[in-house]
Amino acid sequence: MAEQVKMEKVDRISDLHDSILTHVLSFLSTKEAIKTSVLSTRWRYLFDLLPNIDFDLEEDLCRKNIKSYSTDVIENYMCSVDRMLLFCNTTNVSKFGFKCWIKMIGSNRFNRWISAAVDRGVKHLDLSTSVLPSSTLPIFTCKTLVSLKLGKYFVLNVPKDVHLPNLKILHLHSVGFLNDDSVKRLLSGCPHLEDMVTRKCDLGNIRNFHISHHLLKTLIIRYSYNSYQCWLWINAPNLTSLEYYDRLVAGYSMENLQSLTKAVIDISACKTLRADATKFFKGICDVPSLVLSDTSLQLLLRCEPLPVFENLIKLDLPCHLRFRYSNPLQKGLETLLSSLPALEKLEFYQEVLCSLPEKVPSCLLHKLKTIKITNFTDEKDCIGKAKYILKNGGVLEKLIIVTASHISIGKKWISKTLCVSSRESKPCFILII
């Protein structure tokens, strides 16, 4: 019995190896991990072994239901960051993340944190703060950095000696650039960059947004500000994925994009801007998979001459509700199909097909295997579109029809009507959803 009582008093968790306990702590937020130091002397310094340091002030205060940011609350929080980075420096830091929009944090303190993280071999930096990073910080010459995520609401001043030899991931959120050279310097200083994302960046200070890199594989540009007078230059021979969600800019130069395998394009045009997107679409015309918004489709159809997408196998044409009801297309998919000789898979909102081509596109006769039509209704012109596809789809294997929510009663009628329609490809399977 005494032996059993003695066994019950054994603290088996604390007897575990440091690596196991720090793995357990890694599932907690950094702030919560620090609190475990009061459990016992065994746990007092375990949090210092954590390779990932991640502070999110707003999230932590929201979790505690603290709505006001008093000086004491902020100072206590900043002291926690100090403790992790400045006073406990025996371990390498794999990741340092810090998110705080409050301007009560001094730049000197913030700069000391960054310097400490760099000194401890940080690999991943994720900083979202209104504090302006100094151009003299070692963040721009960190040899261990693999990913850098910066934001927001400051102008990025890139030094001339920027050198990030191991950086592969660069994400910029709501930052501005000092001038054209800032962009060029940043990219030239990252010789192994593979993944780049810009989101809500202010391009007001630059006239040429140069993205030129020989190893870049993924590029995402989302919703830039003050870009209407800016030229976008992309030269990336190893780029495989491009996502571009933005307003039409003053001009484009798209070069060496022969490796591109997928592009997602959503360009909205400003009514007062007369620039066109011809060079943009010509630059990506070798892509095999393309997602194109309705506004982008309109811009593409204005190109003269219309680019031919020789290698395009898959095309997706989603349509936004706001566009369908306010700006009906004057011409649509029927015009584009003649420039898609290799197309095998097509998905589109039925509104995007404005009319039925008199001359049947060669891709429908010889290449298209799967077609998906969404927002389908039981109206006569909509049924006519499906009949046209069935009649002329020479190698069609599957026609998928996704009906609009308000015509659930008409699904059986649509199915009966299409099943008895003439079809060029007898094995074609029709699925009504």
VENGI-V346072 format. One record per helix or strand of 2 or more residues. SS is the DSSP state (@ for helix, = for strand). FROM is the first residue (numbers start at 1). TO is the last residue. If there is no record, write none. Layout:
SS&FROM&TO, SS&FROM&TO
//
This chain:
@&2&8, @&18&25, @&30&38, @&41&43, @&46&49, =&52&56, @&57&63, @&71&87, =&95&100, @&107&119, =&124&129, @&138&141, =&147&156, =&169&177, @&180&188, =&195&199, =&208&212, =&218&222, =&231&235, =&241&247, =&251&255, =&262&268, @&278&283, =&289&292, @&294&301, =&314&317, @&321&326, @&333&339, =&345&349, @&350&352, @&362&366, =&370&376, @&380&392, =&398&403, @&405&419, =&429&432
//
